[in-house]
Each structure stands twice: as structure tokens, then as C-alpha cells.
Amino acid sequence: MVHSPFCIYGAGIVATSIYTALKMHYMRIPECFLVSSPEGNPSEIDGLLVKTIDEYSVKDAEMRYLIAVPEVHHPSVEDALLQRGVSQEQIIFVGNRLENQLLENYYRDLPDFETADQLLRRIEEGNESADTEIKVFQAKCHVDRTLQYEESIPDYVCPIQVGASLTDQKIEPLRDDQGPNISDKNRNYSELTAMYYAWKNCQAAYKGLCHYRRIFELSDIELHKLINQGHADVILPYPSVYYPNIDCEHSRYVSEDDWEAMLQALKETAPEYYEAYLSSLSKELYFYNFNMLIAKRAVFDDYCEFMFSVLERTEELTSPKGRERADRFAGYLGENLTTIYFRKNRENLNLVHTGKVWLI
């Protein structure tokens, strides 16, 4: 992979996940992590320093710089490196394909995380029946940023307008304010209002959620094979890796008061999950970001019952109350609840992991 000495540019979830894959699968450790600013970034990751680009001295031509941030930021990071004397040949972009390849190689080595690639290799050719109804709702909002490139979307993806009750603009035929819904909570729940719609209004055999900028790296044929021949109960994106553990994750996006309110709600509504989080899950490295999944209907509905019960109680415990604010806090907490639910139930479900595609 990288045979020269190298640094990783980035200190977020892309960078830490790539670092772990390189360290554990390829036995390669960077010199340090680089960032544009110390604000919002840790001072070290797994014992390695996080330096700003301004305090870093550019090394000789052998050094390589892996840009491990969301692809939309690649051009600005590239410019920053070039301005400091780094040559184009020294820069390696960690895009969708490379990120998914590295994570596939890493998670393939772990017994706890079966990958779609592993499962597809064991499935015989043919027989990939498309009879199973699969609907993966792609959350889109009238305030979404315009994508730079057109991407083909698999047939199993079903666009849905979220926050539809909060605007007169109609951007999709299917909207989250149809049928039983929480569309008016979209400013706090983000894409989870689409998940609520799927829970209450969709009877497909498998249903799920993705995002206008993030979709699964699975074709229609591959998904039907995983479900019909691989008997997958749930398909999730590769987890992100956090140091020192996932208990530190929430501080990036939610206040400590909101976090404590969620833990109290979890303790009241699902005490077995609360105990599992405190006793073991909080000490793990692996976290399911992005509110993305595809699941068998019974599993999806049980997961939603769990998550929305906790979030509803959390809203009651927060100050200001949920309807008095608009800061996406419930959407961020949903990622934590997704992690708690599926890590706790991993031995009872056939979980399969795959890559995601960032649309830019």
C-alpha cells in the first residue's frame, strides 16, 4: 500500500479509520496526523501527535501525504500542501474506492464484522432472485447542497423529501409528511424523519435508509444476492474507528447535557441496552456513523421502536425541549443508538458490512 514514510492529513473519522486499517492490516504507521487548525481536533491519536500544517516541517521527497478527509475537502487540502512545498507526486487521495478497499481488508480480518465481499465470494453465481421487495429511502431536503456530479442510483433506492412539512417546496413525489410522520421534527431529527416514515408506512420485506450524499456501495444484483442467498438480516456501512473509544464520540456533536439526557432516557426505556453500553460497548472502538442501514422488516421495525422511544423520552428530558430547538441533536444521537442496538444484538443477527459512496 504505502511503502514510503507517510503522514495522514486529517484527524476525523476518515483519518482514524484509515490509520487503523493501515496499522492493523498492513503494519504501517504514519509519522503523525496533520490538520489545518487545532480547533475541534485532538492533540494526539493513539499516541501519535496531531500537528497543524503550519507547525509541520515538510520532509524530503520520499514522504507521502495521505489526504484522509471527506472528498469535498480534497482540493483545499491539496492546495495547502502544494503551497508548503509538497509535490503532486507525494500526495495520495483517499477517495471512495481506496477507503472502501482499505476498510474491507481490515474488517475481513476481524471475526466480528462479516463483509459483503466475503459473503458474495461464497455465494454461487446465478439465482439472485429480484422478487424480494427492498426499499432503501434516500433522504433529500430542499436545502441540500447541489451535487457536482451526476451518479447512477440503484433501483432499490427510493428518494424521499424530508422536512416536507416545513416548506412549500416540493422536490420529490414521496415526502415524509405523508401518513404517520414526524416531518415537523426534521430540524432536530434530520434524515431520521425518513426512517420514521419507513417504519410506519412501508411494508417492504427489507427497508433501509441512506442519504442524498451517501449511498451503499452495492449494486442491485449484489444486494439481492446478499439477502436471498446470503440470508443477511442487516447491512451496515463499515464502522468508523474512534480513539481511545466510542465514548468520546458524542462530544464532537452534542452537548454533555443532551448526552446525559439520552443516557437517562436509555436507562428508563431500555435498561438492558443502558447496562450493555456502560459495561462494555462504550469501551469499543467501532461506531456506526451516518444513520445508514438496510434491514429485514422485523429487525428494522424493532430497531426503530427502540430508537424512537429513546429519542422521544430524550426530547422530554432536554432543555430547551426538542420542539424549541433546531440543531440536529436527535439525528446525532441516533447514530449512537444505532451503534448500541446493533453491537448489542450482533450475536443474534446476521450482520453484513459494506462500503459507502460519498457523492460530491
Legacy VTK file of the C-alpha trace (Angstrom):
# vtk DataFile Version 3.0
C-alpha trace
ASCII
DATASET POLYDATA
POINTS 360 float
0.000 0.000 0.000
2.332 2.802 1.251
5.982 1.756 1.317
7.485 5.203 1.940
7.264 7.119 5.227
3.957 8.963 5.360
1.656 11.332 7.232
-2.125 11.291 7.326
-3.847 14.598 6.659
-6.979 14.616 8.790
-7.976 13.712 12.333
-11.640 12.824 11.893
-13.403 9.540 11.267
-11.945 9.016 7.794
-8.411 9.533 9.095
-8.734 7.355 12.199
-10.386 4.540 10.255
-7.713 4.609 7.537
-5.000 4.770 10.192
-6.385 1.654 11.882
-6.633 -0.260 8.607
-3.046 0.613 7.669
-1.740 -0.184 11.138
-3.524 -3.497 11.638
-3.693 -4.954 8.120
-0.562 -3.505 6.504
1.577 -2.908 9.622
2.226 0.676 8.520
2.187 3.581 10.983
2.292 7.260 9.949
4.759 9.775 11.293
1.905 11.971 12.517
-1.523 13.368 11.685
-1.838 16.778 10.029
-4.733 19.236 10.292
-5.458 22.756 9.123
-6.339 24.025 12.601
-6.185 22.666 16.166
-9.775 23.776 16.762
-12.095 20.793 17.091
-9.246 18.294 16.697
-7.473 16.113 19.285
-3.835 16.742 20.210
-2.966 13.086 19.676
-4.490 9.910 18.270
-3.421 6.533 19.633
-0.196 8.115 20.909
0.655 9.894 17.632
0.833 13.688 17.527
-1.718 15.741 15.629
0.103 18.742 14.146
-1.164 21.750 12.255
0.178 22.162 8.754
1.718 25.490 9.833
3.896 23.875 12.503
4.903 20.912 10.373
8.216 20.921 8.505
7.885 19.421 5.037
10.202 16.432 4.672
12.161 15.091 1.727
10.681 13.729 -1.482
10.260 10.235 -0.002
7.492 11.380 2.352
3.926 10.682 1.263
0.818 12.555 2.402
-2.469 10.659 2.575
-5.416 13.046 2.362
-7.972 11.281 4.574
-10.844 13.759 4.821
-14.236 13.800 3.040
-13.662 14.139 -0.703
-15.352 17.518 -0.911
-12.371 18.915 1.058
-9.653 17.263 -1.049
-8.980 20.304 -3.299
-8.424 22.711 -0.384
-6.116 20.265 1.424
-4.193 19.629 -1.790
-3.696 23.381 -2.249
-2.463 23.749 1.338
0.130 21.006 0.837
1.309 22.301 -2.534
1.741 25.801 -1.108
4.102 24.377 1.511
6.373 22.707 -0.996
4.863 19.237 -1.203
4.944 17.898 -4.759
1.945 16.415 -6.553
3.687 13.023 -6.628
3.813 12.946 -2.822
0.046 13.290 -2.391
-2.267 10.274 -2.156
-6.013 10.931 -2.165
-8.096 8.579 -0.037
-11.311 8.595 -2.075
-14.321 6.299 -2.008
-12.673 3.373 -3.736
-9.428 3.393 -1.753
-11.194 3.964 1.575
-13.583 1.071 0.975
-10.744 -1.187 -0.171
-8.687 -0.480 2.959
-11.646 -0.961 5.286
-12.683 -4.160 3.514
-9.190 -5.584 4.029
-9.181 -4.569 7.684
-12.649 -5.780 8.650
-12.184 -9.002 6.700
-9.568 -9.949 9.310
-11.956 -9.436 12.243
-14.336 -12.246 13.254
-16.958 -9.774 14.481
-17.543 -7.996 11.161
-18.525 -10.077 8.152
-18.113 -8.085 4.950
-20.293 -8.114 1.855
-17.252 -9.019 -0.227
-16.600 -12.111 1.908
-20.196 -13.238 1.675
-20.506 -12.597 -2.062
-17.404 -14.716 -2.706
-19.099 -17.663 -1.006
-22.330 -17.305 -2.958
-22.664 -19.286 -6.154
-23.326 -17.498 -9.421
-26.922 -17.129 -10.562
-30.103 -17.490 -8.586
-30.038 -13.854 -7.457
-33.837 -13.553 -7.405
-35.104 -9.991 -7.505
-38.502 -10.962 -6.103
-37.741 -9.707 -2.591
-39.074 -6.181 -2.207
-36.346 -3.841 -0.986
-36.833 -0.136 -0.374
-33.928 1.963 0.820
-35.146 5.509 1.360
-32.730 8.228 0.297
-33.276 11.328 2.425
-33.323 14.560 0.414
-34.103 18.069 1.646
-34.912 21.329 -0.133
-31.830 22.948 1.466
-29.363 20.252 0.346
-26.203 21.397 -1.379
-26.192 20.812 -5.142
-24.040 17.822 -6.090
-21.205 18.440 -8.535
-21.583 15.144 -10.367
-24.490 13.012 -11.518
-24.386 9.483 -10.127
-26.460 6.497 -11.182
-28.593 5.273 -8.293
-29.535 1.574 -7.858
-33.177 0.625 -8.348
-33.549 -0.295 -4.676
-33.017 3.364 -3.690
-36.226 5.356 -3.227
-35.779 9.153 -2.846
-37.925 10.839 -0.204
-38.189 14.519 0.683
-37.502 15.096 4.379
-38.732 18.077 6.335
-41.510 18.366 3.765
-43.977 19.846 6.256
-41.583 22.737 6.905
-41.528 24.103 3.346
-43.762 24.781 0.362
-41.061 23.467 -1.998
-41.735 20.000 -3.394
-38.582 18.283 -4.625
-39.718 14.626 -4.614
-43.088 12.888 -5.174
-42.618 10.895 -1.954
-42.477 13.046 1.183
-42.002 12.362 4.869
-45.205 14.240 5.799
-47.431 11.554 4.269
-49.102 9.057 6.611
-47.974 8.789 10.255
-44.908 11.028 10.451
-42.597 13.333 12.403
-41.752 15.556 9.436
-42.056 18.710 11.541
-39.168 17.460 13.719
-36.734 17.329 10.807
-34.572 20.208 12.055
-33.661 18.030 15.022
-34.022 14.537 13.564
-32.509 15.176 10.100
-32.700 12.035 7.934
-34.336 10.112 10.781
-37.712 11.575 9.777
-37.349 9.399 6.651
-36.522 6.418 8.837
-39.664 7.076 10.875
-41.682 7.223 7.644
-40.224 3.863 6.561
-41.052 2.345 9.942
-44.667 3.484 9.980
-45.606 3.449 6.292
-43.538 0.833 4.437
-44.202 -2.914 4.437
-41.354 -3.992 2.140
-39.562 -7.206 3.128
-36.353 -5.212 3.563
-36.168 -1.497 4.132
-33.475 0.983 4.940
-32.059 4.483 4.847
-29.310 6.314 3.008
-28.579 9.978 2.306
-28.530 12.347 -0.620
-24.711 12.404 -0.379
-24.069 8.896 0.963
-25.257 5.632 -0.572
-24.227 1.996 -0.236
-21.529 0.577 -2.491
-23.842 -2.218 -3.622
-25.446 -2.893 -6.980
-28.987 -4.226 -7.251
-27.674 -7.700 -8.085
-25.221 -7.707 -5.166
-27.871 -6.612 -2.678
-30.352 -9.269 -3.804
-27.621 -11.908 -3.565
-26.735 -10.861 -0.021
-30.386 -11.062 1.008
-31.710 -14.038 -0.960
-28.638 -16.274 -0.965
-26.522 -14.833 1.835
-29.507 -14.509 4.202
-28.301 -11.167 5.543
-30.545 -9.757 8.262
-28.896 -6.347 8.262
-26.463 -4.500 6.016
-24.473 -1.676 7.593
-21.622 0.564 6.444
-18.166 -0.287 7.753
-17.910 1.184 11.256
-15.776 4.243 11.871
-12.948 3.845 14.386
-12.603 6.170 17.383
-9.714 6.621 19.809
-9.473 5.944 22.668
-13.036 4.552 22.367
-16.516 5.471 21.155
-17.461 7.081 24.468
-15.550 10.161 23.300
-17.536 10.435 20.042
-20.589 12.280 21.301
-18.634 15.328 22.489
-17.987 16.328 18.865
-21.639 16.840 18.010
-23.895 17.041 21.079
-23.724 18.835 24.401
-22.985 16.961 27.597
-26.486 17.828 28.843
-28.079 16.218 25.769
-25.847 13.176 26.160
-26.799 12.736 29.809
-30.472 13.133 28.863
-30.119 10.366 26.277
-28.415 8.041 28.768
-31.216 8.682 31.263
-33.822 8.005 28.564
-31.982 4.811 27.599
-31.906 3.703 31.235
-35.657 4.289 31.577
-36.879 2.856 28.268
-34.339 0.105 27.517
-32.328 -0.703 30.667
-30.655 -3.762 29.138
-29.136 -1.557 26.428
-28.092 1.005 29.021
-26.252 -1.665 31.007
-24.638 -3.062 27.852
-23.362 0.382 26.896
-21.884 1.169 30.303
-20.388 -2.276 30.879
-18.755 -2.934 27.518
-19.932 -1.113 24.385
-18.657 2.307 25.471
-15.129 0.885 25.611
-15.156 -0.332 21.996
-13.549 1.446 19.048
-16.296 0.826 16.486
-19.125 3.236 15.716
-21.873 3.199 13.073
-21.974 6.706 11.645
-24.322 8.225 9.061
-27.701 6.663 10.035
-27.419 4.186 7.157
-28.703 0.614 7.128
-30.743 -1.968 5.243
-32.620 -4.496 7.366
-35.236 -7.211 7.317
-38.596 -5.625 8.147
-38.959 -7.235 11.587
-35.454 -6.148 12.580
-35.886 -2.662 11.129
-39.160 -2.153 12.986
-37.773 -3.416 16.300
-34.740 -1.162 15.928
-36.991 1.836 15.190
-39.228 1.047 18.167
-36.123 1.081 20.349
-34.542 4.204 18.879
-37.579 6.457 18.611
-38.754 5.530 22.109
-35.384 6.625 23.482
-35.306 9.804 21.396
-38.854 10.776 22.340
-38.002 10.476 26.026
-34.728 12.333 25.439
-36.663 15.251 23.967
-38.737 15.421 27.156
-35.601 15.496 29.303
-33.643 18.112 27.358
-33.654 21.822 27.995
-34.735 23.555 25.859
-37.266 20.924 24.834
-36.906 19.217 21.475
-39.538 21.257 19.633
-37.996 24.514 20.892
-34.697 23.981 19.072
-33.253 23.181 15.650
-29.730 21.751 15.987
-29.952 18.169 14.668
-29.195 16.770 18.117
-31.580 13.820 17.733
-30.006 12.856 14.403
-26.565 12.716 16.004
-27.864 10.749 18.984
-29.495 8.338 16.541
-26.033 7.269 15.370
-25.128 6.378 18.952
-28.329 4.391 19.363
-27.718 2.577 16.074
-24.304 1.544 17.361
-25.670 0.422 20.719
-28.525 -1.580 19.173
-26.544 -3.498 16.581
-23.418 -4.069 18.652
-25.542 -5.471 21.469
-27.506 -7.730 19.092
-24.611 -8.770 16.862
-24.651 -12.405 18.003
-28.362 -12.790 17.233
-28.367 -11.195 13.773
-26.576 -11.904 10.517
-24.857 -8.524 10.122
-23.050 -7.769 6.867
-20.834 -4.730 6.289
-20.066 -2.857 3.103
-18.606 0.378 1.807
-20.386 3.639 1.221
-20.085 6.087 -1.649
-19.761 9.800 -0.898
-21.486 11.819 -3.601
-19.913 15.230 -4.209
LINES 1 361
360 0 1 2 3 4 5 6 7 8 9 10 11 12 13 14 15 16 17 18 19 20 21 22 23 24 25 26 27 28 29 30 31 32 33 34 35 36 37 38 39 40 41 42 43 44 45 46 47 48 49 50 51 52 53 54 55 56 57 58 59 60 61 62 63 64 65 66 67 68 69 70 71 72 73 74 75 76 77 78 79 80 81 82 83 84 85 86 87 88 89 90 91 92 93 94 95 96 97 98 99 100 101 102 103 104 105 106 107 108 109 110 111 112 113 114 115 116 117 118 119 120 121 122 123 124 125 126 127 128 129 130 131 132 133 134 135 136 137 138 139 140 141 142 143 144 145 146 147 148 149 150 151 152 153 154 155 156 157 158 159 160 161 162 163 164 165 166 167 168 169 170 171 172 173 174 175 176 177 178 179 180 181 182 183 184 185 186 187 188 189 190 191 192 193 194 195 196 197 198 199 200 201 202 203 204 205 206 207 208 209 210 211 212 213 214 215 216 217 218 219 220 221 222 223 224 225 226 227 228 229 230 231 232 233 234 235 236 237 238 239 240 241 242 243 244 245 246 247 248 249 250 251 252 253 254 255 256 257 258 259 260 261 262 263 264 265 266 267 268 269 270 271 272 273 274 275 276 277 278 279 280 281 282 283 284 285 286 287 288 289 290 291 292 293 294 295 296 297 298 299 300 301 302 303 304 305 306 307 308 309 310 311 312 313 314 315 316 317 318 319 320 321 322 323 324 325 326 327 328 329 330 331 332 333 334 335 336 337 338 339 340 341 342 343 344 345 346 347 348 349 350 351 352 353 354 355 356 357 358 359
